[in-house]
């Protein structure tokens, strides 16, 4: 099972790789912040100001949310098309107690609109400049303290900003598992061109999915 150091190291390694292949144009490397607690110190892997900004943006329009996150640099990576990637992991007594892994696509492609000829021939933009694409944020949450059987899985996947959209997930995700999904789902052409040989460094977390969650539509991985 992964720990604080291995997760932090994997985020840094993936960020460097994304820069090397040209997919990440603005990195924001994570820091580890420790805070005291009656139950033991809490260590969080995040970027400066992310928690405060995220809390302030609840129930806001998506365009406003994206704009503030970008202006405040509340992300780990800004991708070539403007999309933002966030990694947040919280550990206590060397045990993962929470994570928020989010992908915020750009609500518009101003750079593409200004010079479309450049991007239509660039493999990195093969999918993102299609005219019928609708920008939808996605998020993977792990929060066993909020678990309610069938209603609030310990690990779940959320599409858009729907309050009660929680698709059960096998367990908490490592940075590689999350980024691998984002690349395959939304950047399939550059993924196969540059990233398909990448392999995880951090070990997977234990499974948390219940039998009842398995009986319905769910998200699994091997």
PyMOL CGO cylinders between C-alpha atoms (Angstrom):
from pymol import cmd
from pymol.cgo import CYLINDER

trace = [
    CYLINDER, 0.00, 0.00, 0.00, 1.22, 3.51, -0.82, 0.3, 1, 1, 1, 1, 1, 1,
    CYLINDER, 1.22, 3.51, -0.82, 2.20, 6.05, 1.80, 0.3, 1, 1, 1, 1, 1, 1,
    CYLINDER, 2.20, 6.05, 1.80, 2.72, 9.80, 1.97, 0.3, 1, 1, 1, 1, 1, 1,
    CYLINDER, 2.72, 9.80, 1.97, 6.18, 9.76, 0.43, 0.3, 1, 1, 1, 1, 1, 1,
    CYLINDER, 6.18, 9.76, 0.43, 5.39, 7.42, -2.45, 0.3, 1, 1, 1, 1, 1, 1,
    CYLINDER, 5.39, 7.42, -2.45, 2.26, 9.36, -3.43, 0.3, 1, 1, 1, 1, 1, 1,
    CYLINDER, 2.26, 9.36, -3.43, 4.08, 12.70, -3.31, 0.3, 1, 1, 1, 1, 1, 1,
    CYLINDER, 4.08, 12.70, -3.31, 6.96, 11.27, -5.36, 0.3, 1, 1, 1, 1, 1, 1,
    CYLINDER, 6.96, 11.27, -5.36, 4.58, 9.86, -7.98, 0.3, 1, 1, 1, 1, 1, 1,
    CYLINDER, 4.58, 9.86, -7.98, 2.83, 13.21, -8.42, 0.3, 1, 1, 1, 1, 1, 1,
    CYLINDER, 2.83, 13.21, -8.42, 6.17, 14.90, -8.96, 0.3, 1, 1, 1, 1, 1, 1,
    CYLINDER, 6.17, 14.90, -8.96, 7.33, 12.24, -11.40, 0.3, 1, 1, 1, 1, 1, 1,
    CYLINDER, 7.33, 12.24, -11.40, 4.11, 12.37, -13.42, 0.3, 1, 1, 1, 1, 1, 1,
    CYLINDER, 4.11, 12.37, -13.42, 4.26, 16.17, -13.55, 0.3, 1, 1, 1, 1, 1, 1,
    CYLINDER, 4.26, 16.17, -13.55, 7.79, 16.03, -14.96, 0.3, 1, 1, 1, 1, 1, 1,
    CYLINDER, 7.79, 16.03, -14.96, 6.76, 13.44, -17.54, 0.3, 1, 1, 1, 1, 1, 1,
    CYLINDER, 6.76, 13.44, -17.54, 3.78, 15.52, -18.62, 0.3, 1, 1, 1, 1, 1, 1,
    CYLINDER, 3.78, 15.52, -18.62, 6.08, 18.51, -19.13, 0.3, 1, 1, 1, 1, 1, 1,
    CYLINDER, 6.08, 18.51, -19.13, 8.53, 16.41, -21.15, 0.3, 1, 1, 1, 1, 1, 1,
    CYLINDER, 8.53, 16.41, -21.15, 5.88, 15.26, -23.63, 0.3, 1, 1, 1, 1, 1, 1,
    CYLINDER, 5.88, 15.26, -23.63, 4.37, 18.75, -23.94, 0.3, 1, 1, 1, 1, 1, 1,
    CYLINDER, 4.37, 18.75, -23.94, 1.01, 18.04, -22.30, 0.3, 1, 1, 1, 1, 1, 1,
    CYLINDER, 1.01, 18.04, -22.30, 1.63, 20.15, -19.17, 0.3, 1, 1, 1, 1, 1, 1,
    CYLINDER, 1.63, 20.15, -19.17, 2.44, 23.80, -19.86, 0.3, 1, 1, 1, 1, 1, 1,
    CYLINDER, 2.44, 23.80, -19.86, 2.19, 25.13, -16.30, 0.3, 1, 1, 1, 1, 1, 1,
    CYLINDER, 2.19, 25.13, -16.30, 3.23, 22.88, -13.40, 0.3, 1, 1, 1, 1, 1, 1,
    CYLINDER, 3.23, 22.88, -13.40, 2.60, 23.52, -9.73, 0.3, 1, 1, 1, 1, 1, 1,
    CYLINDER, 2.60, 23.52, -9.73, 4.49, 20.94, -7.73, 0.3, 1, 1, 1, 1, 1, 1,
    CYLINDER, 4.49, 20.94, -7.73, 2.86, 19.69, -4.52, 0.3, 1, 1, 1, 1, 1, 1,
    CYLINDER, 2.86, 19.69, -4.52, 3.90, 20.47, -0.98, 0.3, 1, 1, 1, 1, 1, 1,
    CYLINDER, 3.90, 20.47, -0.98, 3.27, 18.50, 2.20, 0.3, 1, 1, 1, 1, 1, 1,
    CYLINDER, 3.27, 18.50, 2.20, 1.59, 20.38, 5.04, 0.3, 1, 1, 1, 1, 1, 1,
    CYLINDER, 1.59, 20.38, 5.04, 1.34, 18.89, 8.52, 0.3, 1, 1, 1, 1, 1, 1,
    CYLINDER, 1.34, 18.89, 8.52, -1.16, 20.00, 11.16, 0.3, 1, 1, 1, 1, 1, 1,
    CYLINDER, -1.16, 20.00, 11.16, -1.74, 18.72, 14.71, 0.3, 1, 1, 1, 1, 1, 1,
    CYLINDER, -1.74, 18.72, 14.71, -4.80, 16.71, 15.70, 0.3, 1, 1, 1, 1, 1, 1,
    CYLINDER, -4.80, 16.71, 15.70, -6.06, 14.95, 18.82, 0.3, 1, 1, 1, 1, 1, 1,
    CYLINDER, -6.06, 14.95, 18.82, -5.95, 11.69, 16.87, 0.3, 1, 1, 1, 1, 1, 1,
    CYLINDER, -5.95, 11.69, 16.87, -2.48, 12.24, 15.46, 0.3, 1, 1, 1, 1, 1, 1,
    CYLINDER, -2.48, 12.24, 15.46, -0.84, 14.62, 13.00, 0.3, 1, 1, 1, 1, 1, 1,
    CYLINDER, -0.84, 14.62, 13.00, -2.57, 15.13, 9.65, 0.3, 1, 1, 1, 1, 1, 1,
    CYLINDER, -2.57, 15.13, 9.65, -0.32, 15.31, 6.59, 0.3, 1, 1, 1, 1, 1, 1,
    CYLINDER, -0.32, 15.31, 6.59, -1.76, 16.68, 3.36, 0.3, 1, 1, 1, 1, 1, 1,
    CYLINDER, -1.76, 16.68, 3.36, -0.26, 16.62, -0.12, 0.3, 1, 1, 1, 1, 1, 1,
    CYLINDER, -0.26, 16.62, -0.12, -1.67, 19.58, -2.02, 0.3, 1, 1, 1, 1, 1, 1,
    CYLINDER, -1.67, 19.58, -2.02, -0.78, 22.95, -3.55, 0.3, 1, 1, 1, 1, 1, 1,
    CYLINDER, -0.78, 22.95, -3.55, -0.90, 26.33, -1.83, 0.3, 1, 1, 1, 1, 1, 1,
    CYLINDER, -0.90, 26.33, -1.83, -4.38, 27.71, -1.28, 0.3, 1, 1, 1, 1, 1, 1,
    CYLINDER, -4.38, 27.71, -1.28, -6.25, 24.83, -2.91, 0.3, 1, 1, 1, 1, 1, 1,
    CYLINDER, -6.25, 24.83, -2.91, -8.46, 23.97, 0.05, 0.3, 1, 1, 1, 1, 1, 1,
    CYLINDER, -8.46, 23.97, 0.05, -9.43, 27.58, 0.73, 0.3, 1, 1, 1, 1, 1, 1,
    CYLINDER, -9.43, 27.58, 0.73, -10.22, 28.32, -2.92, 0.3, 1, 1, 1, 1, 1, 1,
    CYLINDER, -10.22, 28.32, -2.92, -12.21, 25.09, -3.38, 0.3, 1, 1, 1, 1, 1, 1,
    CYLINDER, -12.21, 25.09, -3.38, -14.34, 25.80, -0.31, 0.3, 1, 1, 1, 1, 1, 1,
    CYLINDER, -14.34, 25.80, -0.31, -15.12, 29.32, -1.51, 0.3, 1, 1, 1, 1, 1, 1,
    CYLINDER, -15.12, 29.32, -1.51, -16.29, 28.08, -4.91, 0.3, 1, 1, 1, 1, 1, 1,
    CYLINDER, -16.29, 28.08, -4.91, -19.08, 25.77, -3.80, 0.3, 1, 1, 1, 1, 1, 1,
    CYLINDER, -19.08, 25.77, -3.80, -22.36, 26.29, -5.67, 0.3, 1, 1, 1, 1, 1, 1,
    CYLINDER, -22.36, 26.29, -5.67, -20.72, 28.63, -8.19, 0.3, 1, 1, 1, 1, 1, 1,
    CYLINDER, -20.72, 28.63, -8.19, -21.13, 28.47, -12.00, 0.3, 1, 1, 1, 1, 1, 1,
    CYLINDER, -21.13, 28.47, -12.00, -18.53, 26.27, -13.65, 0.3, 1, 1, 1, 1, 1, 1,
    CYLINDER, -18.53, 26.27, -13.65, -16.98, 29.07, -15.71, 0.3, 1, 1, 1, 1, 1, 1,
    CYLINDER, -16.98, 29.07, -15.71, -16.44, 31.09, -12.54, 0.3, 1, 1, 1, 1, 1, 1,
    CYLINDER, -16.44, 31.09, -12.54, -14.98, 28.08, -10.71, 0.3, 1, 1, 1, 1, 1, 1,
    CYLINDER, -14.98, 28.08, -10.71, -12.54, 27.35, -13.50, 0.3, 1, 1, 1, 1, 1, 1,
    CYLINDER, -12.54, 27.35, -13.50, -11.47, 30.99, -13.83, 0.3, 1, 1, 1, 1, 1, 1,
    CYLINDER, -11.47, 30.99, -13.83, -10.71, 31.39, -10.13, 0.3, 1, 1, 1, 1, 1, 1,
    CYLINDER, -10.71, 31.39, -10.13, -8.82, 28.09, -9.94, 0.3, 1, 1, 1, 1, 1, 1,
    CYLINDER, -8.82, 28.09, -9.94, -6.67, 29.10, -12.90, 0.3, 1, 1, 1, 1, 1, 1,
    CYLINDER, -6.67, 29.10, -12.90, -6.02, 32.66, -11.68, 0.3, 1, 1, 1, 1, 1, 1,
    CYLINDER, -6.02, 32.66, -11.68, -5.12, 31.46, -8.17, 0.3, 1, 1, 1, 1, 1, 1,
    CYLINDER, -5.12, 31.46, -8.17, -3.00, 28.59, -9.58, 0.3, 1, 1, 1, 1, 1, 1,
    CYLINDER, -3.00, 28.59, -9.58, -5.01, 26.14, -7.46, 0.3, 1, 1, 1, 1, 1, 1,
    CYLINDER, -5.01, 26.14, -7.46, -3.95, 23.17, -9.56, 0.3, 1, 1, 1, 1, 1, 1,
    CYLINDER, -3.95, 23.17, -9.56, -1.05, 20.76, -10.02, 0.3, 1, 1, 1, 1, 1, 1,
    CYLINDER, -1.05, 20.76, -10.02, -0.99, 20.95, -13.80, 0.3, 1, 1, 1, 1, 1, 1,
    CYLINDER, -0.99, 20.95, -13.80, -2.41, 23.23, -16.45, 0.3, 1, 1, 1, 1, 1, 1,
    CYLINDER, -2.41, 23.23, -16.45, -2.55, 21.22, -19.64, 0.3, 1, 1, 1, 1, 1, 1,
    CYLINDER, -2.55, 21.22, -19.64, -1.93, 22.34, -23.19, 0.3, 1, 1, 1, 1, 1, 1,
    CYLINDER, -1.93, 22.34, -23.19, -5.64, 22.98, -23.84, 0.3, 1, 1, 1, 1, 1, 1,
    CYLINDER, -5.64, 22.98, -23.84, -6.15, 24.88, -20.58, 0.3, 1, 1, 1, 1, 1, 1,
    CYLINDER, -6.15, 24.88, -20.58, -7.54, 21.97, -18.54, 0.3, 1, 1, 1, 1, 1, 1,
    CYLINDER, -7.54, 21.97, -18.54, -6.58, 21.85, -14.86, 0.3, 1, 1, 1, 1, 1, 1,
    CYLINDER, -6.58, 21.85, -14.86, -5.57, 18.74, -12.90, 0.3, 1, 1, 1, 1, 1, 1,
    CYLINDER, -5.57, 18.74, -12.90, -5.69, 18.59, -9.10, 0.3, 1, 1, 1, 1, 1, 1,
    CYLINDER, -5.69, 18.59, -9.10, -4.26, 16.05, -6.65, 0.3, 1, 1, 1, 1, 1, 1,
    CYLINDER, -4.26, 16.05, -6.65, -5.09, 16.24, -2.92, 0.3, 1, 1, 1, 1, 1, 1,
    CYLINDER, -5.09, 16.24, -2.92, -4.23, 13.44, -0.50, 0.3, 1, 1, 1, 1, 1, 1,
    CYLINDER, -4.23, 13.44, -0.50, -4.63, 13.47, 3.27, 0.3, 1, 1, 1, 1, 1, 1,
    CYLINDER, -4.63, 13.47, 3.27, -2.89, 10.98, 5.56, 0.3, 1, 1, 1, 1, 1, 1,
    CYLINDER, -2.89, 10.98, 5.56, -3.15, 10.37, 9.29, 0.3, 1, 1, 1, 1, 1, 1,
    CYLINDER, -3.15, 10.37, 9.29, -0.92, 7.91, 11.14, 0.3, 1, 1, 1, 1, 1, 1,
    CYLINDER, -0.92, 7.91, 11.14, 0.45, 6.78, 7.76, 0.3, 1, 1, 1, 1, 1, 1,
    CYLINDER, 0.45, 6.78, 7.76, -3.05, 5.87, 6.57, 0.3, 1, 1, 1, 1, 1, 1,
    CYLINDER, -3.05, 5.87, 6.57, -4.90, 7.54, 3.71, 0.3, 1, 1, 1, 1, 1, 1,
    CYLINDER, -4.90, 7.54, 3.71, -8.04, 9.18, 5.10, 0.3, 1, 1, 1, 1, 1, 1,
    CYLINDER, -8.04, 9.18, 5.10, -9.12, 11.32, 2.13, 0.3, 1, 1, 1, 1, 1, 1,
    CYLINDER, -9.12, 11.32, 2.13, -8.35, 12.29, -1.43, 0.3, 1, 1, 1, 1, 1, 1,
    CYLINDER, -8.35, 12.29, -1.43, -9.83, 14.61, -4.03, 0.3, 1, 1, 1, 1, 1, 1,
    CYLINDER, -9.83, 14.61, -4.03, -8.60, 14.10, -7.59, 0.3, 1, 1, 1, 1, 1, 1,
    CYLINDER, -8.60, 14.10, -7.59, -10.16, 16.51, -10.07, 0.3, 1, 1, 1, 1, 1, 1,
    CYLINDER, -10.16, 16.51, -10.07, -10.07, 17.36, -13.77, 0.3, 1, 1, 1, 1, 1, 1,
    CYLINDER, -10.07, 17.36, -13.77, -11.42, 20.73, -14.90, 0.3, 1, 1, 1, 1, 1, 1,
    CYLINDER, -11.42, 20.73, -14.90, -11.50, 21.15, -18.69, 0.3, 1, 1, 1, 1, 1, 1,
    CYLINDER, -11.50, 21.15, -18.69, -11.28, 24.66, -20.03, 0.3, 1, 1, 1, 1, 1, 1,
    CYLINDER, -11.28, 24.66, -20.03, -14.77, 26.09, -20.67, 0.3, 1, 1, 1, 1, 1, 1,
    CYLINDER, -14.77, 26.09, -20.67, -13.45, 27.58, -23.89, 0.3, 1, 1, 1, 1, 1, 1,
    CYLINDER, -13.45, 27.58, -23.89, -10.46, 27.28, -26.17, 0.3, 1, 1, 1, 1, 1, 1,
    CYLINDER, -10.46, 27.28, -26.17, -9.49, 30.89, -26.76, 0.3, 1, 1, 1, 1, 1, 1,
    CYLINDER, -9.49, 30.89, -26.76, -6.00, 29.99, -27.91, 0.3, 1, 1, 1, 1, 1, 1,
    CYLINDER, -6.00, 29.99, -27.91, -7.44, 27.57, -30.46, 0.3, 1, 1, 1, 1, 1, 1,
    CYLINDER, -7.44, 27.57, -30.46, -10.03, 30.09, -31.60, 0.3, 1, 1, 1, 1, 1, 1,
    CYLINDER, -10.03, 30.09, -31.60, -7.29, 32.64, -32.27, 0.3, 1, 1, 1, 1, 1, 1,
    CYLINDER, -7.29, 32.64, -32.27, -5.08, 30.30, -34.34, 0.3, 1, 1, 1, 1, 1, 1,
    CYLINDER, -5.08, 30.30, -34.34, -7.10, 27.21, -35.31, 0.3, 1, 1, 1, 1, 1, 1,
    CYLINDER, -7.10, 27.21, -35.31, -4.83, 26.11, -38.16, 0.3, 1, 1, 1, 1, 1, 1,
    CYLINDER, -4.83, 26.11, -38.16, -1.96, 25.43, -35.76, 0.3, 1, 1, 1, 1, 1, 1,
    CYLINDER, -1.96, 25.43, -35.76, -3.91, 23.16, -33.45, 0.3, 1, 1, 1, 1, 1, 1,
    CYLINDER, -3.91, 23.16, -33.45, -5.92, 21.21, -36.03, 0.3, 1, 1, 1, 1, 1, 1,
    CYLINDER, -5.92, 21.21, -36.03, -2.67, 19.64, -37.26, 0.3, 1, 1, 1, 1, 1, 1,
    CYLINDER, -2.67, 19.64, -37.26, -1.15, 19.03, -33.81, 0.3, 1, 1, 1, 1, 1, 1,
    CYLINDER, -1.15, 19.03, -33.81, -1.54, 15.52, -32.39, 0.3, 1, 1, 1, 1, 1, 1,
    CYLINDER, -1.54, 15.52, -32.39, -1.75, 16.95, -28.87, 0.3, 1, 1, 1, 1, 1, 1,
    CYLINDER, -1.75, 16.95, -28.87, -5.00, 18.68, -29.83, 0.3, 1, 1, 1, 1, 1, 1,
    CYLINDER, -5.00, 18.68, -29.83, -6.50, 15.85, -31.87, 0.3, 1, 1, 1, 1, 1, 1,
    CYLINDER, -6.50, 15.85, -31.87, -9.65, 15.47, -29.74, 0.3, 1, 1, 1, 1, 1, 1,
    CYLINDER, -9.65, 15.47, -29.74, -9.98, 18.66, -27.72, 0.3, 1, 1, 1, 1, 1, 1,
    CYLINDER, -9.98, 18.66, -27.72, -10.73, 20.98, -30.66, 0.3, 1, 1, 1, 1, 1, 1,
    CYLINDER, -10.73, 20.98, -30.66, -13.72, 19.01, -31.93, 0.3, 1, 1, 1, 1, 1, 1,
    CYLINDER, -13.72, 19.01, -31.93, -16.73, 21.30, -32.24, 0.3, 1, 1, 1, 1, 1, 1,
    CYLINDER, -16.73, 21.30, -32.24, -19.22, 19.02, -30.47, 0.3, 1, 1, 1, 1, 1, 1,
    CYLINDER, -19.22, 19.02, -30.47, -17.27, 18.59, -27.23, 0.3, 1, 1, 1, 1, 1, 1,
    CYLINDER, -17.27, 18.59, -27.23, -18.98, 19.68, -24.02, 0.3, 1, 1, 1, 1, 1, 1,
    CYLINDER, -18.98, 19.68, -24.02, -16.67, 20.55, -21.13, 0.3, 1, 1, 1, 1, 1, 1,
    CYLINDER, -16.67, 20.55, -21.13, -17.50, 18.50, -18.05, 0.3, 1, 1, 1, 1, 1, 1,
    CYLINDER, -17.50, 18.50, -18.05, -15.44, 18.36, -14.83, 0.3, 1, 1, 1, 1, 1, 1,
    CYLINDER, -15.44, 18.36, -14.83, -14.83, 14.95, -13.27, 0.3, 1, 1, 1, 1, 1, 1,
    CYLINDER, -14.83, 14.95, -13.27, -13.68, 14.05, -9.78, 0.3, 1, 1, 1, 1, 1, 1,
    CYLINDER, -13.68, 14.05, -9.78, -12.63, 10.98, -7.81, 0.3, 1, 1, 1, 1, 1, 1,
    CYLINDER, -12.63, 10.98, -7.81, -13.23, 11.26, -4.08, 0.3, 1, 1, 1, 1, 1, 1,
    CYLINDER, -13.23, 11.26, -4.08, -12.12, 9.02, -1.24, 0.3, 1, 1, 1, 1, 1, 1,
    CYLINDER, -12.12, 9.02, -1.24, -13.70, 9.79, 2.12, 0.3, 1, 1, 1, 1, 1, 1,
    CYLINDER, -13.70, 9.79, 2.12, -14.48, 6.73, 4.30, 0.3, 1, 1, 1, 1, 1, 1,
    CYLINDER, -14.48, 6.73, 4.30, -15.56, 8.98, 7.18, 0.3, 1, 1, 1, 1, 1, 1,
    CYLINDER, -15.56, 8.98, 7.18, -18.64, 9.97, 5.13, 0.3, 1, 1, 1, 1, 1, 1,
    CYLINDER, -18.64, 9.97, 5.13, -19.52, 6.41, 4.09, 0.3, 1, 1, 1, 1, 1, 1,
    CYLINDER, -19.52, 6.41, 4.09, -23.21, 5.50, 3.91, 0.3, 1, 1, 1, 1, 1, 1,
    CYLINDER, -23.21, 5.50, 3.91, -24.02, 2.09, 2.41, 0.3, 1, 1, 1, 1, 1, 1,
    CYLINDER, -24.02, 2.09, 2.41, -25.09, 2.48, -1.24, 0.3, 1, 1, 1, 1, 1, 1,
    CYLINDER, -25.09, 2.48, -1.24, -25.67, 6.24, -0.91, 0.3, 1, 1, 1, 1, 1, 1,
    CYLINDER, -25.67, 6.24, -0.91, -22.15, 7.54, -0.29, 0.3, 1, 1, 1, 1, 1, 1,
    CYLINDER, -22.15, 7.54, -0.29, -19.41, 5.03, -1.22, 0.3, 1, 1, 1, 1, 1, 1,
    CYLINDER, -19.41, 5.03, -1.22, -16.06, 5.45, 0.50, 0.3, 1, 1, 1, 1, 1, 1,
    CYLINDER, -16.06, 5.45, 0.50, -14.49, 5.83, -2.94, 0.3, 1, 1, 1, 1, 1, 1,
    CYLINDER, -14.49, 5.83, -2.94, -16.57, 7.26, -5.77, 0.3, 1, 1, 1, 1, 1, 1,
    CYLINDER, -16.57, 7.26, -5.77, -16.53, 9.01, -9.14, 0.3, 1, 1, 1, 1, 1, 1,
    CYLINDER, -16.53, 9.01, -9.14, -18.48, 12.21, -9.83, 0.3, 1, 1, 1, 1, 1, 1,
    CYLINDER, -18.48, 12.21, -9.83, -19.41, 13.59, -13.25, 0.3, 1, 1, 1, 1, 1, 1,
    CYLINDER, -19.41, 13.59, -13.25, -20.08, 17.30, -13.60, 0.3, 1, 1, 1, 1, 1, 1,
    CYLINDER, -20.08, 17.30, -13.60, -21.17, 19.20, -10.53, 0.3, 1, 1, 1, 1, 1, 1,
    CYLINDER, -21.17, 19.20, -10.53, -24.14, 17.03, -9.61, 0.3, 1, 1, 1, 1, 1, 1,
    CYLINDER, -24.14, 17.03, -9.61, -24.43, 16.85, -5.83, 0.3, 1, 1, 1, 1, 1, 1,
    CYLINDER, -24.43, 16.85, -5.83, -25.59, 13.21, -5.64, 0.3, 1, 1, 1, 1, 1, 1,
    CYLINDER, -25.59, 13.21, -5.64, -23.67, 11.73, -8.56, 0.3, 1, 1, 1, 1, 1, 1,
    CYLINDER, -23.67, 11.73, -8.56, -21.49, 9.09, -6.90, 0.3, 1, 1, 1, 1, 1, 1,
    CYLINDER, -21.49, 9.09, -6.90, -20.45, 6.06, -8.95, 0.3, 1, 1, 1, 1, 1, 1,
    CYLINDER, -20.45, 6.06, -8.95, -18.78, 3.50, -6.64, 0.3, 1, 1, 1, 1, 1, 1,
    CYLINDER, -18.78, 3.50, -6.64, -15.06, 2.93, -7.24, 0.3, 1, 1, 1, 1, 1, 1,
    CYLINDER, -15.06, 2.93, -7.24, -13.08, -0.15, -6.21, 0.3, 1, 1, 1, 1, 1, 1,
    CYLINDER, -13.08, -0.15, -6.21, -10.92, 1.89, -3.83, 0.3, 1, 1, 1, 1, 1, 1,
    CYLINDER, -10.92, 1.89, -3.83, -8.80, 5.01, -3.48, 0.3, 1, 1, 1, 1, 1, 1,
    CYLINDER, -8.80, 5.01, -3.48, -6.78, 5.91, -6.58, 0.3, 1, 1, 1, 1, 1, 1,
    CYLINDER, -6.78, 5.91, -6.58, -3.07, 6.56, -6.85, 0.3, 1, 1, 1, 1, 1, 1,
    CYLINDER, -3.07, 6.56, -6.85, -1.97, 9.58, -8.94, 0.3, 1, 1, 1, 1, 1, 1,
    CYLINDER, -1.97, 9.58, -8.94, -1.02, 7.25, -11.79, 0.3, 1, 1, 1, 1, 1, 1,
    CYLINDER, -1.02, 7.25, -11.79, -4.44, 5.54, -11.84, 0.3, 1, 1, 1, 1, 1, 1,
    CYLINDER, -4.44, 5.54, -11.84, -6.18, 8.92, -11.99, 0.3, 1, 1, 1, 1, 1, 1,
    CYLINDER, -6.18, 8.92, -11.99, -3.96, 10.56, -14.59, 0.3, 1, 1, 1, 1, 1, 1,
    CYLINDER, -3.96, 10.56, -14.59, -3.92, 7.41, -16.72, 0.3, 1, 1, 1, 1, 1, 1,
    CYLINDER, -3.92, 7.41, -16.72, -7.73, 7.57, -16.89, 0.3, 1, 1, 1, 1, 1, 1,
    CYLINDER, -7.73, 7.57, -16.89, -7.73, 11.28, -17.77, 0.3, 1, 1, 1, 1, 1, 1,
    CYLINDER, -7.73, 11.28, -17.77, -5.23, 10.77, -20.58, 0.3, 1, 1, 1, 1, 1, 1,
    CYLINDER, -5.23, 10.77, -20.58, -6.95, 7.72, -22.05, 0.3, 1, 1, 1, 1, 1, 1,
    CYLINDER, -6.95, 7.72, -22.05, -10.42, 9.24, -21.82, 0.3, 1, 1, 1, 1, 1, 1,
    CYLINDER, -10.42, 9.24, -21.82, -9.79, 12.82, -22.95, 0.3, 1, 1, 1, 1, 1, 1,
    CYLINDER, -9.79, 12.82, -22.95, -6.39, 12.79, -24.72, 0.3, 1, 1, 1, 1, 1, 1,
    CYLINDER, -6.39, 12.79, -24.72, -6.43, 9.38, -26.37, 0.3, 1, 1, 1, 1, 1, 1,
    CYLINDER, -6.43, 9.38, -26.37, -4.28, 10.26, -29.38, 0.3, 1, 1, 1, 1, 1, 1,
    CYLINDER, -4.28, 10.26, -29.38, -1.42, 11.90, -27.45, 0.3, 1, 1, 1, 1, 1, 1,
    CYLINDER, -1.42, 11.90, -27.45, -1.74, 9.17, -24.79, 0.3, 1, 1, 1, 1, 1, 1,
    CYLINDER, -1.74, 9.17, -24.79, -0.96, 6.44, -27.32, 0.3, 1, 1, 1, 1, 1, 1,
    CYLINDER, -0.96, 6.44, -27.32, 1.69, 8.61, -28.96, 0.3, 1, 1, 1, 1, 1, 1,
    CYLINDER, 1.69, 8.61, -28.96, 3.61, 9.59, -25.81, 0.3, 1, 1, 1, 1, 1, 1,
    CYLINDER, 3.61, 9.59, -25.81, 2.29, 8.05, -22.57, 0.3, 1, 1, 1, 1, 1, 1,
    CYLINDER, 2.29, 8.05, -22.57, 1.11, 4.47, -23.10, 0.3, 1, 1, 1, 1, 1, 1,
    CYLINDER, 1.11, 4.47, -23.10, 4.39, 3.00, -21.83, 0.3, 1, 1, 1, 1, 1, 1,
    CYLINDER, 4.39, 3.00, -21.83, 4.27, 4.82, -18.49, 0.3, 1, 1, 1, 1, 1, 1,
    CYLINDER, 4.27, 4.82, -18.49, 3.99, 2.52, -15.50, 0.3, 1, 1, 1, 1, 1, 1,
    CYLINDER, 3.99, 2.52, -15.50, 2.96, 3.18, -11.86, 0.3, 1, 1, 1, 1, 1, 1,
    CYLINDER, 2.96, 3.18, -11.86, 5.49, 3.62, -9.07, 0.3, 1, 1, 1, 1, 1, 1,
    CYLINDER, 5.49, 3.62, -9.07, 3.10, 3.82, -6.13, 0.3, 1, 1, 1, 1, 1, 1,
    CYLINDER, 3.10, 3.82, -6.13, 1.27, 0.68, -4.99, 0.3, 1, 1, 1, 1, 1, 1,
    CYLINDER, 1.27, 0.68, -4.99, -2.52, 0.52, -5.15, 0.3, 1, 1, 1, 1, 1, 1,
    CYLINDER, -2.52, 0.52, -5.15, -4.60, 1.20, -2.06, 0.3, 1, 1, 1, 1, 1, 1,
    CYLINDER, -4.60, 1.20, -2.06, -6.82, -1.51, -0.49, 0.3, 1, 1, 1, 1, 1, 1,
    CYLINDER, -6.82, -1.51, -0.49, -10.28, -2.15, -1.92, 0.3, 1, 1, 1, 1, 1, 1,
    CYLINDER, -10.28, -2.15, -1.92, -13.18, -0.49, -0.10, 0.3, 1, 1, 1, 1, 1, 1,
    CYLINDER, -13.18, -0.49, -0.10, -16.14, -1.34, -2.34, 0.3, 1, 1, 1, 1, 1, 1,
    CYLINDER, -16.14, -1.34, -2.34, -18.95, -3.24, -0.62, 0.3, 1, 1, 1, 1, 1, 1,
    CYLINDER, -18.95, -3.24, -0.62, -20.82, -6.24, -1.99, 0.3, 1, 1, 1, 1, 1, 1,
    CYLINDER, -20.82, -6.24, -1.99, -23.92, -4.13, -2.55, 0.3, 1, 1, 1, 1, 1, 1,
    CYLINDER, -23.92, -4.13, -2.55, -21.92, -1.53, -4.50, 0.3, 1, 1, 1, 1, 1, 1,
    CYLINDER, -21.92, -1.53, -4.50, -20.47, -4.31, -6.66, 0.3, 1, 1, 1, 1, 1, 1,
    CYLINDER, -20.47, -4.31, -6.66, -23.98, -5.50, -7.51, 0.3, 1, 1, 1, 1, 1, 1,
    CYLINDER, -23.98, -5.50, -7.51, -24.70, -2.23, -9.31, 0.3, 1, 1, 1, 1, 1, 1,
    CYLINDER, -24.70, -2.23, -9.31, -22.83, -0.17, -11.88, 0.3, 1, 1, 1, 1, 1, 1,
    CYLINDER, -22.83, -0.17, -11.88, -19.36, 0.55, -10.51, 0.3, 1, 1, 1, 1, 1, 1,
    CYLINDER, -19.36, 0.55, -10.51, -15.79, 1.46, -11.43, 0.3, 1, 1, 1, 1, 1, 1,
    CYLINDER, -15.79, 1.46, -11.43, -13.13, -1.21, -11.14, 0.3, 1, 1, 1, 1, 1, 1,
    CYLINDER, -13.13, -1.21, -11.14, -9.48, -1.60, -12.12, 0.3, 1, 1, 1, 1, 1, 1,
    CYLINDER, -9.48, -1.60, -12.12, -6.83, -4.30, -11.93, 0.3, 1, 1, 1, 1, 1, 1,
]
cmd.load_cgo(trace, "trace")
